[in-house]
């Protein structure tokens, strides 16, 4: 009997064993294929990075080598610098460096890209490179050479010793404090050198992009936690339950307050953030579940208008609208004497089941809000309209202040119109008549703004 049973089971067991071995082999092959593909991706990104940083150094040198009056070549050179730094940043993002301190070098490349872009987009025939900007280019030329040499040294080691990037990923993912890896050490060396560079004059347009908002930018006096509780009670405007206030960044220039309100009946918690200087509301969220949609766009916008007016955000105009999970989010900008002030922007979220405001983000508005001396337009609206595509069917026109590519506020004529089946806002500089910006609108945006 046992012989008969073994005669039946042995072939079955053998087949199962062979099948398991084959399955394991297939899994191993697939895993190796995935690892090989990832390794090839990392190797390509790294070698491209080394190449583009070397090209960046050469392009900066070429830009400096031509005559100081060669504005056309300066523009061409700076555009190439911007392109190469953008390529390098993209390649860094493809490498497994999320756990590795390489932020100084990334920030340095970002600043080079922004410096090159903002310098090249202006009219260099009217505003050529200044002495300070030439000095900045010379500094970037010297520093980019250092980075390039260090990356090429790492590249030589990678090629000479057949180093693998997958080992870098494993080393970074491990919890060991001392990661002995040639590639990791090379990138740490680059980052440390960049962090020790002396302060570079990037110019006001680039430097402003990296300025962090602090309480020193705001008006008003410093408030206390008790003051915030009063602001919260006024904001809620009904039976207020327990109010908890926590100070963030105490003793620093980034200090603010976070408040949590627990409603006595429902137990629902409302959350708010206030500035420490001036006690201004910059963020609000009611995390309740929103029911089925009952309101249309017009009703939702009226609810948003009322909420803003009731809480001190006066003279605001809706410019865009989006709907998600039965909640409508409107973006508003300030209106000063009929001129839209785009830097003063905020968003408000309306629950479409009953029209309650369930969210507010007013950080931009609070930090940028002030009375502006709006200059007189040098061009009439009829003259500005000549810069438009003749096929654009204009439905609305007004003045607006927007941020230019140079990071400066400029007065424009805003034209809203339809062309090629799409709706656009086109901003024509009210002084020069050039197109400062173009953006496409959705049908929801149009319904929210009554265009």
Secondary structure by P-SEA (a helix, b strand, c coil): caaaaaaaaaaaaaaaaaaaaaaaaaaaaaaaaaaaaaaaaaaaaaaaaaaaaaaaaaaaaaaaaccccaaaaaaaaaaaaaaaaaaaaaaaaacccccccaaaaaaaaaaaaaaaaaaaacccccccccaaaaaaaaaaaaaaaaaaaaaaaaaaaaaaacccaaaaaaaaaccccccccaaaaaaaaaaaaaaacccccccaaaaaaaccccccccccccccaaaaaaaaaaaacccccbbbbbbccccccccbbbbbbbcccccbbbbbbbbcccccccccccccccccccccaaaaaaaaaaaaaaacccccccccccccccbbbbbbbbbccccccccccbbbbbccccccccbbbcaaaaaacccccccccccccccccccccccccccccccccccccccbbbbbbbbbbccccbbbbbbcccccccccbbbbbcaaaaaaacc
